Amino acid sequence: MNVNIKSFQELSILELYQILQLRTEVFVVEQNCVYQDMDGKDTKALHIIGRDQNEIIAYTRIFRPGDYMDHACIGRVVVKKSARKGGSGKEIMQASIRAVEDNFNTNTIHISAQTYLQKFYNELGFTAVGETYLEDDIPHILMVKE
């Protein structure tokens, strides 16, 4: 998988379309969750894009401290269903962690994790903080990496 990091302004129209298509495919259709994916925050984010050949198969967006949460954060972590068993999720997260450290000069990273993925994020160095909560009717937990 090849990984690129782009600001919103650097995304081509095709890349933006493919990112939104992947996010909708997983978060809305597969997870059967009706919510407002295009939340007005993409313009402030750096976009971490994982490709296999010309297809976007993994994606996250990252934010500097204060642009979304008080601390730097990673969000919209998504991997195409057909690419989930090959390590693409771990690879895109590792690239995202490095991008936060390199671009925002911090090692403290927050994520709002779906609870069923808690073990996955633990393996990447994140620790659960507090109680679970519902976000768009899906159980989540705050996780922090320091």
TORPA-4810 file (N, C-alpha, C, O; in nm, 3 decimals):
<nodes>
NODE_1_0.085_-0.118_0.000_0.000_0.000_0.000_0.089_0.124_0.000_0.184_0.133_0.078_M
NODE_2_0.059_0.217_-0.087_0.127_0.346_-0.091_0.045_0.446_-0.010_-0.077_0.451_-0.023_N
NODE_3_0.111_0.526_0.072_0.042_0.624_0.156_0.086_0.764_0.118_0.206_0.791_0.104_V
NODE_4_-0.011_0.853_0.101_0.013_0.994_0.074_-0.057_1.077_0.179_-0.160_1.038_0.233_N
NODE_5_0.000_1.194_0.208_-0.060_1.289_0.301_-0.087_1.417_0.224_0.002_1.472_0.159_I
NODE_6_-0.212_1.464_0.232_-0.249_1.585_0.158_-0.340_1.673_0.243_-0.420_1.626_0.323_K
NODE_7_-0.324_1.803_0.223_-0.421_1.896_0.281_-0.548_1.889_0.196_-0.548_1.830_0.088_S
NODE_8_-0.655_1.948_0.245_-0.780_1.948_0.171_-0.761_2.014_0.035_-0.814_1.967_-0.066_F
NODE_9_-0.686_2.124_0.032_-0.666_2.199_-0.091_-0.585_2.120_-0.193_-0.597_2.144_-0.313_Q
NODE_10_-0.504_2.027_-0.148_-0.422_1.947_-0.239_-0.497_1.827_-0.299_-0.450_1.767_-0.396_E
NODE_11_-0.612_1.792_-0.242_-0.689_1.679_-0.294_-0.745_1.712_-0.431_-0.796_1.822_-0.454_L
NODE_12_-0.736_1.617_-0.523_-0.803_1.635_-0.652_-0.952_1.608_-0.632_-0.993_1.549_-0.531_S
NODE_13_-1.030_1.649_-0.727_-1.174_1.622_-0.721_-1.198_1.471_-0.717_-1.283_1.424_-0.641_I
NODE_14_-1.124_1.395_-0.797_-1.138_1.250_-0.799_-1.101_1.189_-0.664_-1.171_1.101_-0.615_L
NODE_15_-0.991_1.235_-0.603_-0.952_1.182_-0.471_-1.059_1.210_-0.367_-1.095_1.122_-0.289_E
NODE_16_-1.109_1.332_-0.365_-1.214_1.367_-0.269_-1.337_1.279_-0.290_-1.396_1.229_-0.194_L
NODE_17_-1.375_1.261_-0.414_-1.489_1.174_-0.446_-1.466_1.032_-0.395_-1.554_0.973_-0.333_Y
NODE_18_-1.347_0.977_-0.421_-1.316_0.839_-0.378_-1.312_0.827_-0.226_-1.354_0.725_-0.171_Q
NODE_19_-1.261_0.928_-0.158_-1.258_0.927_-0.011_-1.400_0.927_0.044_-1.433_0.847_0.131_I
NODE_20_-1.482_1.017_-0.005_-1.621_1.024_0.042_-1.698_0.898_0.007_-1.783_0.853_0.084_L
NODE_21_-1.668_0.841_-0.108_-1.732_0.716_-0.148_-1.696_0.604_-0.052_-1.783_0.528_-0.010_Q
NODE_22_-1.567_0.592_-0.015_-1.523_0.488_0.078_-1.584_0.510_0.216_-1.631_0.415_0.278_L
NODE_23_-1.583_0.632_0.264_-1.640_0.660_0.396_-1.789_0.626_0.399_-1.838_0.568_0.496_R
NODE_24_-1.861_0.661_0.293_-2.004_0.630_0.286_-2.027_0.479_0.277_-2.116_0.424_0.342_T
NODE_25_-1.945_0.412_0.195_-1.956_0.266_0.177_-1.946_0.194_0.312_-2.021_0.100_0.338_E
NODE_26_-1.853_0.237_0.397_-1.831_0.168_0.524_-1.919_0.224_0.635_-1.993_0.150_0.699_V
NODE_27_-1.912_0.355_0.659_-1.979_0.412_0.775_-2.130_0.420_0.762_-2.201_0.404_0.861_F
NODE_28_-2.181_0.445_0.642_-2.325_0.460_0.624_-2.390_0.329_0.581_-2.485_0.283_0.644_V
NODE_29_-2.339_0.268_0.474_-2.402_0.148_0.418_-2.369_0.024_0.501_-2.459_-0.042_0.553_V
NODE_30_-2.240_-0.008_0.513_-2.200_-0.131_0.583_-2.241_-0.129_0.730_-2.292_-0.229_0.782_E
NODE_31_-2.220_-0.016_0.797_-2.253_-0.008_0.940_-2.398_0.035_0.963_-2.441_0.050_1.078_Q
NODE_32_-2.471_0.056_0.856_-2.612_0.091_0.863_-2.635_0.207_0.959_-2.718_0.198_1.051_N
NODE_33_-2.562_0.315_0.938_-2.567_0.430_1.028_-2.590_0.557_0.946_-2.503_0.598_0.869_C
NODE_34_-2.704_0.616_0.964_-2.733_0.740_0.895_-2.678_0.854_0.980_-2.725_0.876_1.092_V
NODE_35_-2.581_0.925_0.927_-2.522_1.039_0.998_-2.461_1.134_0.896_-2.446_1.099_0.779_Y
NODE_36_-2.427_1.254_0.940_-2.371_1.355_0.852_-2.220_1.339_0.845_-2.147_1.393_0.928_Q
NODE_37_-2.172_1.264_0.746_-2.028_1.240_0.731_-1.954_1.368_0.695_-1.849_1.397_0.752_D
NODE_38_-2.006_1.443_0.602_-1.943_1.569_0.561_-1.979_1.675_0.665_-2.081_1.743_0.655_M
NODE_39_-1.891_1.687_0.765_-1.919_1.766_0.884_-1.854_1.903_0.885_-1.857_1.972_0.987_D
NODE_40_-1.795_1.944_0.774_-1.732_2.075_0.768_-1.591_2.078_0.826_-1.529_2.184_0.829_G
NODE_41_-1.540_1.964_0.870_-1.407_1.960_0.932_-1.298_1.914_0.835_-1.179_1.930_0.864_K
NODE_42_-1.335_1.857_0.722_-1.236_1.807_0.627_-1.140_1.917_0.579_-1.025_1.888_0.548_D
NODE_43_-1.187_2.041_0.574_-1.103_2.150_0.525_-0.987_2.181_0.618_-0.886_2.236_0.574_T
NODE_44_-0.999_2.147_0.748_-0.893_2.171_0.846_-0.798_2.052_0.861_-0.692_2.066_0.921_K
NODE_45_-0.836_1.938_0.809_-0.762_1.814_0.832_-0.649_1.794_0.732_-0.648_1.851_0.623_A
NODE_46_-0.554_1.710_0.774_-0.463_1.648_0.679_-0.521_1.510_0.650_-0.569_1.443_0.741_L
NODE_47_-0.517_1.470_0.525_-0.581_1.347_0.481_-0.473_1.243_0.452_-0.382_1.267_0.372_H
NODE_48_-0.484_1.128_0.518_-0.388_1.020_0.504_-0.455_0.917_0.414_-0.556_0.857_0.451_I
NODE_49_-0.399_0.897_0.296_-0.465_0.817_0.192_-0.380_0.696_0.158_-0.265_0.709_0.118_I
NODE_50_-0.438_0.577_0.175_-0.370_0.453_0.141_-0.426_0.396_0.011_-0.546_0.375_-0.002_G
NODE_51_-0.336_0.370_-0.084_-0.378_0.319_-0.215_-0.314_0.184_-0.244_-0.200_0.158_-0.208_R
NODE_52_-0.391_0.100_-0.309_-0.339_-0.021_-0.371_-0.360_0.000_-0.520_-0.473_-0.001_-0.569_D
NODE_53_-0.250_0.019_-0.591_-0.251_0.062_-0.730_-0.321_0.197_-0.735_-0.272_0.290_-0.671_Q
NODE_54_-0.431_0.213_-0.806_-0.497_0.343_-0.812_-0.622_0.353_-0.724_-0.692_0.454_-0.728_N
NODE_55_-0.649_0.249_-0.646_-0.771_0.247_-0.565_-0.741_0.286_-0.421_-0.648_0.233_-0.360_E
NODE_56_-0.820_0.380_-0.367_-0.808_0.414_-0.226_-0.872_0.302_-0.145_-0.991_0.274_-0.158_I
NODE_57_-0.790_0.239_-0.060_-0.838_0.125_0.020_-0.835_0.154_0.170_-0.895_0.079_0.248_I
NODE_58_-0.767_0.261_0.210_-0.759_0.297_0.352_-0.744_0.448_0.362_-0.690_0.514_0.274_A
NODE_59_-0.794_0.502_0.473_-0.797_0.646_0.487_-0.813_0.684_0.634_-0.878_0.613_0.710_Y
NODE_60_-0.752_0.796_0.672_-0.783_0.864_0.798_-0.771_1.014_0.772_-0.719_1.058_0.669_T
NODE_61_-0.820_1.089_0.866_-0.792_1.232_0.866_-0.736_1.266_1.003_-0.778_1.210_1.104_R
NODE_62_-0.641_1.360_1.006_-0.578_1.398_1.131_-0.593_1.549_1.152_-0.603_1.626_1.057_I
NODE_63_-0.596_1.588_1.280_-0.614_1.727_1.317_-0.509_1.770_1.417_-0.471_1.694_1.506_F
NODE_64_-0.462_1.893_1.402_-0.370_1.951_1.500_-0.449_1.983_1.627_-0.571_1.998_1.622_R
NODE_65_-0.380_1.995_1.740_-0.450_2.030_1.865_-0.533_2.158_1.847_-0.484_2.258_1.795_P
NODE_66_-0.658_2.151_1.892_-0.746_2.267_1.887_-0.830_2.279_1.762_-0.928_2.355_1.761_G
NODE_67_-0.796_2.208_1.655_-0.876_2.217_1.532_-1.002_2.131_1.537_-1.097_2.157_1.463_D
NODE_68_-1.003_2.030_1.623_-1.121_1.945_1.638_-1.140_1.910_1.785_-1.246_1.935_1.843_Y
NODE_69_-1.037_1.853_1.846_-1.035_1.826_1.990_-0.926_1.912_2.052_-0.851_1.980_1.982_M
NODE_70_-0.917_1.908_2.184_-0.812_1.984_2.253_-0.673_1.933_2.216_-0.577_2.010_2.210_D
NODE_71_-0.663_1.803_2.190_-0.536_1.741_2.154_-0.539_1.701_2.007_-0.645_1.700_1.944_H
NODE_72_-0.423_1.668_1.952_-0.418_1.615_1.816_-0.504_1.489_1.811_-0.512_1.415_1.910_A
NODE_73_-0.567_1.464_1.699_-0.653_1.346_1.690_-0.652_1.286_1.550_-0.619_1.351_1.451_C
NODE_74_-0.690_1.160_1.548_-0.707_1.084_1.424_-0.853_1.043_1.417_-0.910_0.996_1.516_I
NODE_75_-0.914_1.061_1.301_-1.054_1.025_1.286_-1.084_0.968_1.149_-0.999_0.962_1.061_G
NODE_76_-1.210_0.927_1.134_-1.260_0.869_1.009_-1.168_0.756_0.960_-1.139_0.745_0.841_R
NODE_77_-1.124_0.674_1.053_-1.037_0.561_1.019_-1.123_0.459_0.944_-1.221_0.407_0.997_V
NODE_78_-1.084_0.432_0.820_-1.166_0.343_0.738_-1.077_0.260_0.645_-0.980_0.310_0.587_V
NODE_79_-1.114_0.134_0.633_-1.046_0.042_0.541_-1.152_-0.030_0.461_-1.250_-0.080_0.516_V
NODE_80_-1.132_-0.035_0.332_-1.223_-0.107_0.242_-1.236_-0.251_0.289_-1.137_-0.313_0.327_K
NODE_81_-1.356_-0.304_0.287_-1.383_-0.438_0.339_-1.289_-0.543_0.280_-1.241_-0.630_0.352_K
NODE_82_-1.264_-0.536_0.150_-1.180_-0.636_0.083_-1.033_-0.626_0.123_-0.955_-0.715_0.091_S
NODE_83_-0.993_-0.518_0.193_-0.852_-0.497_0.228_-0.826_-0.514_0.378_-0.716_-0.484_0.424_A
NODE_84_-0.924_-0.560_0.455_-0.911_-0.561_0.601_-0.823_-0.670_0.657_-0.770_-0.651_0.767_R
NODE_85_-0.803_-0.778_0.592_-0.723_-0.888_0.648_-0.575_-0.878_0.613_-0.496_-0.961_0.659_K
NODE_86_-0.537_-0.782_0.533_-0.399_-0.774_0.486_-0.309_-0.678_0.562_-0.196_-0.654_0.519_G
NODE_87_-0.356_-0.621_0.672_-0.274_-0.530_0.749_-0.287_-0.384_0.710_-0.212_-0.300_0.760_G
NODE_88_-0.380_-0.352_0.620_-0.395_-0.213_0.575_-0.439_-0.120_0.687_-0.398_-0.004_0.691_S
NODE_89_-0.521_-0.170_0.779_-0.566_-0.088_0.891_-0.451_-0.047_0.980_-0.439_0.070_1.018_G
NODE_90_-0.367_-0.143_1.013_-0.251_-0.114_1.097_-0.155_-0.019_1.025_-0.101_0.074_1.085_K
NODE_91_-0.136_-0.043_0.897_-0.044_0.040_0.818_-0.092_0.185_0.807_-0.012_0.277_0.821_E
NODE_92_-0.222_0.206_0.783_-0.273_0.343_0.771_-0.268_0.413_0.907_-0.244_0.533_0.913_I
NODE_93_-0.292_0.338_1.015_-0.283_0.399_1.148_-0.140_0.434_1.185_-0.116_0.541_1.242_M
NODE_94_-0.045_0.348_1.152_0.095_0.379_1.180_0.139_0.503_1.102_0.212_0.587_1.154_Q
NODE_95_0.096_0.513_0.978_0.127_0.631_0.897_0.061_0.756_0.956_0.120_0.864_0.954_A
NODE_96_-0.059_0.741_1.008_-0.131_0.854_1.068_-0.064_0.901_1.196_-0.052_1.021_1.220_S
NODE_97_-0.020_0.806_1.278_0.051_0.840_1.402_0.180_0.916_1.369_0.208_1.019_1.429_I
NODE_98_0.256_0.864_1.273_0.379_0.934_1.231_0.348_1.074_1.177_0.421_1.169_1.205_R
NODE_99_0.239_1.086_1.101_0.202_1.216_1.043_0.166_1.315_1.153_0.201_1.433_1.143_A
NODE_100_0.096_1.270_1.256_0.064_1.359_1.369_0.194_1.405_1.435_0.212_1.524_1.460_V
NODE_101_0.283_1.310_1.464_0.409_1.344_1.531_0.493_1.439_1.445_0.549_1.536_1.497_E
NODE_102_0.503_1.411_1.317_0.587_1.492_1.227_0.529_1.630_1.196_0.602_1.729_1.192_D
NODE_103_0.397_1.636_1.176_0.335_1.762_1.133_0.289_1.851_1.248_0.283_1.973_1.233_N
NODE_104_0.257_1.791_1.363_0.199_1.868_1.472_0.290_1.873_1.595_0.254_1.932_1.697_F
NODE_105_0.408_1.809_1.586_0.507_1.813_1.693_0.450_1.772_1.829_0.474_1.838_1.930_N
NODE_106_0.374_1.662_1.831_0.318_1.611_1.956_0.313_1.459_1.949_0.302_1.400_1.842_T
NODE_107_0.323_1.396_2.065_0.309_1.251_2.076_0.175_1.213_2.140_0.143_1.095_2.148_N
NODE_108_0.099_1.311_2.185_-0.031_1.285_2.247_-0.138_1.289_2.139_-0.159_1.391_2.074_T
NODE_109_-0.205_1.175_2.121_-0.306_1.162_2.016_-0.433_1.104_2.076_-0.428_1.005_2.149_I
NODE_110_-0.546_1.164_2.045_-0.676_1.114_2.090_-0.751_1.055_1.970_-0.736_1.101_1.857_H
NODE_111_-0.831_0.953_1.998_-0.924_0.899_1.899_-1.056_0.867_1.968_-1.058_0.833_2.086_I
NODE_112_-1.163_0.879_1.895_-1.294_0.834_1.940_-1.316_0.700_1.871_-1.358_0.695_1.755_S
NODE_113_-1.289_0.592_1.944_-1.285_0.459_1.883_-1.416_0.384_1.900_-1.477_0.387_2.007_A
NODE_114_-1.457_0.316_1.795_-1.569_0.223_1.811_-1.520_0.113_1.906_-1.411_0.060_1.889_Q
NODE_115_-1.603_0.080_2.005_-1.557_-0.008_2.113_-1.513_-0.146_2.063_-1.424_-0.206_2.122_T
NODE_116_-1.572_-0.196_1.958_-1.532_-0.329_1.911_-1.391_-0.330_1.854_-1.334_-0.437_1.832_Y
NODE_117_-1.333_-0.212_1.829_-1.196_-0.201_1.777_-1.093_-0.167_1.885_-0.978_-0.135_1.854_L
NODE_118_-1.135_-0.173_2.010_-1.047_-0.134_2.120_-0.917_-0.214_2.122_-0.811_-0.156_2.144_Q
NODE_119_-0.922_-0.344_2.101_-0.801_-0.427_2.101_-0.707_-0.384_1.988_-0.585_-0.376_2.008_K
NODE_120_-0.762_-0.358_1.871_-0.683_-0.311_1.757_-0.605_-0.184_1.794_-0.485_-0.175_1.768_F
NODE_121_-0.674_-0.087_1.856_-0.608_0.038_1.894_-0.510_0.018_2.010_-0.408_0.085_2.016_Y
NODE_122_-0.541_-0.074_2.103_-0.446_-0.107_2.211_-0.313_-0.152_2.153_-0.207_-0.114_2.202_N
NODE_123_-0.319_-0.234_2.048_-0.197_-0.286_1.986_-0.114_-0.175_1.921_0.005_-0.194_1.895_E
NODE_124_-0.175_-0.062_1.895_-0.105_0.053_1.837_-0.060_0.152_1.944_-0.007_0.259_1.913_L
NODE_125_-0.082_0.118_2.072_-0.036_0.201_2.182_-0.140_0.293_2.243_-0.106_0.376_2.327_G
NODE_126_-0.266_0.279_2.204_-0.373_0.361_2.261_-0.432_0.293_2.385_-0.439_0.171_2.393_F
NODE_127_-0.473_0.375_2.482_-0.534_0.327_2.605_-0.672_0.390_2.621_-0.689_0.510_2.597_T
NODE_128_-0.769_0.311_2.661_-0.905_0.361_2.682_-0.908_0.453_2.803_-0.842_0.428_2.904_A
NODE_129_-0.987_0.560_2.791_-1.002_0.657_2.899_-1.152_0.680_2.921_-1.223_0.715_2.827_V
NODE_130_-1.199_0.661_3.042_-1.339_0.690_3.074_-1.435_0.580_3.033_-1.397_0.465_3.009_G
NODE_131_-1.559_0.619_3.025_-1.669_0.527_2.997_-1.704_0.529_2.848_-1.670_0.622_2.775_E
NODE_132_-1.771_0.423_2.805_-1.820_0.420_2.667_-1.934_0.520_2.651_-2.000_0.557_2.748_T
NODE_133_-1.957_0.564_2.529_-2.063_0.658_2.497_-2.113_0.626_2.357_-2.046_0.559_2.279_Y
NODE_134_-2.231_0.675_2.328_-2.289_0.655_2.195_-2.256_0.774_2.106_-2.277_0.890_2.144_L
NODE_135_-2.204_0.744_1.989_-2.182_0.845_1.887_-2.252_0.793_1.763_-2.213_0.690_1.707_E
NODE_136_-2.355_0.863_1.719_-2.437_0.818_1.606_-2.492_0.678_1.631_-2.497_0.595_1.540_D
NODE_137_-2.532_0.653_1.756_-2.591_0.525_1.800_-2.495_0.406_1.793_-2.539_0.291_1.793_D
NODE_138_-2.365_0.432_1.787_-2.263_0.327_1.788_-2.177_0.347_1.912_-2.129_0.458_1.936_I
NODE_139_-2.156_0.240_1.993_-2.073_0.255_2.113_-1.928_0.292_2.079_-1.864_0.228_1.996_P
NODE_140_-1.879_0.397_2.145_-1.743_0.448_2.126_-1.676_0.464_2.263_-1.743_0.463_2.366_H
NODE_141_-1.545_0.478_2.261_-1.469_0.511_2.381_-1.352_0.601_2.341_-1.291_0.583_2.236_I
NODE_142_-1.322_0.698_2.427_-1.206_0.783_2.405_-1.081_0.701_2.431_-1.071_0.633_2.533_L
NODE_143_-0.986_0.708_2.339_-0.859_0.638_2.357_-0.746_0.738_2.333_-0.755_0.826_2.246_M
NODE_144_-0.639_0.723_2.411_-0.528_0.819_2.408_-0.397_0.745_2.392_-0.376_0.640_2.453_V
NODE_145_-0.310_0.800_2.310_-0.172_0.750_2.293_-0.081_0.864_2.335_-0.093_0.976_2.285_K
NODE_146_0.013_0.835_2.428_0.106_0.939_2.473_0.248_0.892_2.459_0.341_0.966_2.492_E
</nodes>
